[in-house]
Amino acid sequence: MPRSLKKGPYVNERLLNKVKNMQPNDKTVIKVWDRSCTVTPEMVGFTFGVHNGRQHINVTVVENMVGHKFGEFAHTRKFVSHGGKMAKTQK
């Protein structure tokens, strides 16, 4: 566990205030640069633009994401397949 239990999960207070001020069915994207922020139950149903270092990736929060970090849903590296001529001929 990355953070002690007595401290609790890290949640950005400004982000929580933005979520509380929005309507439940609002479709605007909330931009987030804080990838280490934990997803809370109040955030379910909203769309967040999580920054991956280059651009914002739209992430719609569902119930299964509660307790995870925003950074887990916006990958920072793009996988390019291994191999060269051999891999191309096998496909």
HELIX and SHEET records of a PDB file:
HELIX    1   1 GLU A   13  ASN A   21  1                                   9    
HELIX    2   2 PRO A   41  MET A   43  5                                   3    
HELIX    3   3 GLU A   63  MET A   65  5                                   3    
HELIX    4   4 PHE A   70  PHE A   73  5                                   4    
HELIX    5   5 LYS A   85  GLN A   90  1                                   6    
SHEET    1   A 3 VAL A  29  VAL A  32  0                                        
SHEET    2   A 3 THR A  47  HIS A  51  1                                        
SHEET    3   A 3 HIS A  56  THR A  60 -1                                        
END                                                                             
